[in-house]
Amino acid sequence: MTDDLLTDDLLTQDHKRLREYHAALRDALRAYQEQQPIVPDLGDVLADAAKAVADKEQQELTGQLEQARRIAVELENEVARLRDLVADFTDSDPCHYDHHGYCQAHFWFQAEPACPHRRARELEGGAA
């Protein structure tokens, strides 16, 4: 019988320790929940979502800007090649216009548009 009382007493002590442990865990969980609510604040959620959208838009705009810069460089290179080609085809002799406004030097028999050699020199920034 003494063994039974001793065993019951040990079980009661274990049970008491488990209750204390459970209470301590429960208190710790409550303290944590007060600091970090399980359901986040709606304002915080919206702010985080807005930041995520803004970050994504910023990344997309950055990508588009980089693409536009690449295209601009390609276009500048193309314009330079075309200017060189126009310069190669342009006659350096000056235009001579008759009384109708036709360029006799380059056999251009239209008043409008002007002689292509004149327009090419103007494009190059030279004298017409």
LUMTOR-824906 format. One line per 2 residues: number of its first residue (from 1); their letters; for each residue x, y, z of N, C-alpha, C, O. Coordinates in steps of 0.1 Angstrom, whole numbers. Layout:
NUM = a = X,Y,Z,X,Y,Z,X,Y,Z,X,Y,Z ~ ... $
This chain:
1 = mt = 8,-12,0,0,0,0,9,13,0,5,22,-6 ~ 20,12,7,29,24,7,34,26,-7,36,38,-11 $
3 = dd = 36,15,-14,41,17,-28,30,24,-36,34,32,-45 ~ 18,21,-34,7,27,-42,6,42,-38,4,50,-47 $
5 = ll = 8,46,-26,7,60,-22,19,68,-28,18,79,-32 ~ 31,61,-27,43,67,-33,41,69,-48,44,80,-53 $
7 = td = 35,59,-55,33,61,-69,23,71,-72,25,80,-81 ~ 12,72,-64,1,82,-66,7,96,-64,4,106,-70 $
9 = dl = 16,97,-54,22,110,-50,31,114,-62,31,126,-65 ~ 39,105,-68,48,109,-79,39,113,-91,43,122,-99 $
11 = lt = 28,106,-94,19,109,-105,13,123,-103,12,131,-112 ~ 10,126,-91,4,139,-88,14,150,-90,11,161,-95 $
13 = qd = 27,147,-86,38,157,-88,40,159,-103,42,170,-108 ~ 40,148,-111,42,149,-125,30,157,-132,33,165,-141 $
15 = hk = 18,154,-127,7,161,-132,7,176,-129,4,184,-138 ~ 12,179,-117,13,193,-113,24,200,-122,21,211,-126 $
17 = rl = 35,193,-125,45,199,-133,40,201,-148,43,211,-154 ~ 33,191,-152,27,192,-166,17,204,-167,17,212,-177 $
19 = re = 9,206,-156,0,217,-156,8,231,-156,4,240,-164 ~ 18,231,-148,27,243,-148,33,246,-162,34,257,-166 $
21 = yh = 38,235,-167,44,237,-180,34,241,-191,37,250,-199 ~ 22,235,-191,12,239,-200,8,254,-198,6,261,-208 $
23 = aa = 7,258,-185,3,272,-182,14,282,-188,11,292,-193 ~ 27,278,-186,38,286,-190,38,287,-205,40,298,-211 $
25 = lr = 35,276,-212,34,276,-227,23,285,-232,24,293,-241 ~ 11,283,-225,0,291,-229,3,306,-227,-1,314,-236 $
27 = da = 9,310,-216,13,324,-213,22,329,-224,21,340,-229 ~ 32,321,-227,42,325,-237,35,327,-251,39,336,-258 $
29 = lr = 26,318,-254,18,319,-267,10,332,-267,10,339,-277 ~ 4,335,-256,-4,348,-256,5,360,-257,1,369,-264 $
31 = ay = 16,360,-250,25,371,-251,30,372,-266,31,384,-271 ~ 33,361,-272,38,362,-286,27,367,-295,29,375,-304 $
33 = qe = 14,363,-293,3,367,-301,0,382,-299,-4,389,-309 ~ 3,387,-288,1,401,-285,11,409,-293,9,420,-298 $
35 = qq = 23,404,-294,34,411,-301,32,409,-316,34,418,-324 ~ 29,397,-321,27,393,-335,13,388,-337,11,376,-335 $
37 = pi = 4,396,-340,-10,391,-341,-11,380,-352,-4,381,-362 ~ -19,370,-350,-20,359,-359,-27,365,-372,-22,361,-383 $
39 = vp = -37,373,-371,-43,380,-383,-36,393,-384,-37,402,-376 ~ -28,395,-395,-21,407,-397,-30,419,-399,-41,418,-403 $
41 = dl = -25,431,-396,-33,443,-398,-35,445,-413,-26,444,-421 ~ -47,449,-416,-51,451,-430,-42,462,-437,-39,461,-448 $
43 = gd = -40,472,-429,-31,483,-435,-17,478,-438,-12,482,-449 ~ -12,469,-430,1,464,-433,1,455,-445,10,455,-453 $
45 = vl = -10,447,-446,-11,438,-458,-12,446,-471,-5,443,-480 ~ -20,457,-470,-22,466,-482,-9,473,-485,-5,474,-497 $
47 = ad = -1,477,-475,11,484,-477,21,474,-484,29,478,-493 ~ 22,462,-479,31,452,-484,27,449,-499,36,447,-507 $
49 = aa = 14,448,-502,9,445,-515,13,456,-524,17,454,-536 ~ 11,469,-520,14,480,-528,29,481,-531,33,484,-542 $
51 = ka = 37,478,-521,52,478,-523,55,467,-533,64,469,-542 ~ 49,455,-532,52,444,-542,48,448,-556,56,445,-565 $
53 = va = 37,455,-557,33,459,-571,42,470,-576,46,469,-588 ~ 46,479,-567,55,490,-572,68,484,-576,74,488,-585 $
55 = dk = 73,474,-568,86,468,-571,85,461,-585,95,462,-593 ~ 74,454,-587,72,447,-600,72,457,-611,78,455,-622 $
57 = eq = 64,468,-609,63,478,-620,77,484,-622,80,487,-634 ~ 84,486,-612,98,492,-613,107,483,-621,114,487,-630 $
59 = qe = 106,470,-618,114,460,-626,110,460,-641,118,460,-650 ~ 97,461,-643,92,461,-657,96,473,-664,101,473,-676 $
61 = lt = 95,485,-658,100,497,-664,115,498,-666,119,503,-676 ~ 122,492,-657,137,491,-659,140,483,-671,149,486,-679 $
63 = gq = 133,472,-672,135,463,-684,131,470,-697,139,469,-707 ~ 120,477,-697,116,485,-709,126,496,-712,129,498,-724 $
65 = le = 131,502,-702,141,513,-704,154,507,-710,159,513,-719 ~ 158,496,-705,170,490,-710,168,486,-725,177,488,-733 $
67 = qa = 156,481,-728,153,477,-742,153,489,-751,158,489,-762 ~ 147,500,-746,146,513,-754,160,518,-756,163,523,-767 $
69 = rr = 169,517,-746,183,521,-748,190,513,-759,197,519,-767 ~ 188,500,-759,194,492,-769,189,495,-783,196,496,-792 $
71 = ia = 176,497,-784,170,501,-796,175,515,-801,178,517,-813 ~ 177,524,-792,182,537,-795,196,536,-801,200,543,-810 $
73 = ve = 204,528,-794,218,526,-799,218,520,-813,226,524,-822 ~ 210,510,-815,209,504,-828,204,514,-839,210,514,-850 $
75 = le = 195,522,-835,190,533,-845,201,543,-848,202,547,-859 ~ 208,547,-837,219,557,-840,229,551,-849,235,558,-858 $
77 = ne = 232,538,-847,242,531,-856,237,531,-870,244,533,-880 ~ 224,528,-872,218,527,-885,218,541,-892,221,542,-904 $
79 = va = 215,551,-884,215,565,-890,229,568,-894,231,574,-905 ~ 239,565,-886,253,567,-890,256,560,-903,263,566,-912 $
81 = rl = 252,548,-905,255,540,-917,248,547,-929,254,548,-940 ~ 236,551,-927,228,557,-938,234,571,-942,235,574,-953 $
83 = rd = 239,578,-932,245,591,-935,258,589,-943,261,596,-952 ~ 265,579,-939,278,575,-947,274,572,-961,281,576,-970 $
85 = lv = 264,564,-963,259,560,-976,255,572,-984,258,573,-996 ~ 247,580,-978,242,593,-985,254,601,-989,255,606,-1000 $
87 = ad = 264,602,-980,276,610,-983,284,604,-995,289,612,-1003 ~ 284,591,-996,291,584,-1007,284,587,-1020,291,588,-1030 $
89 = ft = 271,588,-1020,264,590,-1032,262,605,-1036,257,608,-1047 ~ 265,614,-1027,263,628,-1030,274,634,-1038,286,632,-1035 $
91 = ds = 270,641,-1048,280,648,-1057,284,661,-1050,275,668,-1045 ~ 296,663,-1049,301,675,-1042,300,688,-1051,301,699,-1046 $
93 = dp = 297,686,-1064,295,698,-1073,283,705,-1069,273,699,-1065 ~ 283,718,-1069,272,726,-1065,260,725,-1076,263,722,-1087 $
95 = ch = 248,727,-1071,237,727,-1080,236,739,-1088,241,750,-1084 ~ 231,738,-1101,229,750,-1110,214,749,-1114,211,740,-1121 $
97 = yd = 207,759,-1110,192,759,-1113,189,768,-1125,195,778,-1126 ~ 180,763,-1133,176,771,-1145,164,779,-1141,160,779,-1129 $
99 = hh = 158,786,-1150,147,795,-1147,134,788,-1142,125,794,-1137 ~ 133,775,-1144,122,767,-1139,125,761,-1125,116,755,-1118 $
101 = gy = 137,763,-1120,141,757,-1107,146,743,-1108,147,736,-1097 ~ 149,738,-1120,155,725,-1122,170,725,-1120,176,735,-1125 $
103 = cq = 176,715,-1114,190,714,-1113,196,708,-1125,195,697,-1129 ~ 203,717,-1133,210,713,-1145,222,705,-1142,226,697,-1151 $
105 = ah = 229,708,-1131,242,701,-1128,240,686,-1125,248,678,-1128 ~ 228,683,-1120,226,669,-1116,214,662,-1123,209,652,-1120 $
107 = fw = 210,669,-1134,199,664,-1142,186,661,-1134,180,651,-1136 ~ 183,670,-1125,171,669,-1117,160,678,-1122,162,691,-1121 $
109 = fq = 150,673,-1128,140,681,-1135,127,683,-1128,116,680,-1133 ~ 128,686,-1115,117,689,-1106,121,701,-1097,132,702,-1093 $
111 = ae = 111,709,-1095,114,720,-1085,111,715,-1071,118,719,-1062 ~ 101,707,-1069,98,701,-1056,97,686,-1058,89,682,-1067 $
113 = pa = 103,678,-1050,113,682,-1040,126,686,-1047,128,684,-1059 ~ 134,693,-1040,146,699,-1045,156,688,-1049,154,676,-1047 $
115 = cp = 166,692,-1056,177,682,-1061,181,673,-1049,184,678,-1038 ~ 182,660,-1051,186,651,-1040,200,654,-1035,203,651,-1024 $
117 = hr = 209,659,-1044,223,662,-1040,222,674,-1030,230,674,-1020 ~ 214,684,-1033,212,695,-1024,207,690,-1011,212,694,-1000 $
119 = ra = 196,682,-1011,190,677,-998,200,669,-990,201,670,-978 ~ 209,661,-997,219,653,-990,229,662,-984,233,659,-973 $
121 = re = 233,673,-991,243,682,-985,237,689,-972,244,691,-963 ~ 224,692,-973,217,699,-962,217,689,-950,218,693,-939 $
123 = le = 214,676,-953,213,666,-943,227,664,-936,228,662,-924 ~ 237,666,-944,251,664,-938,255,677,-931,265,677,-923 $
125 = gg = 247,688,-932,250,700,-926,259,709,-934,264,719,-929 ~ 261,706,-946,269,714,-955,261,725,-962,249,726,-960 $
127 = aa = 268,732,-970,261,743,-978,252,736,-989,256,726,-995 ~ 241,743,-991,232,738,-1002,237,742,-1015,231,739,-1025 $
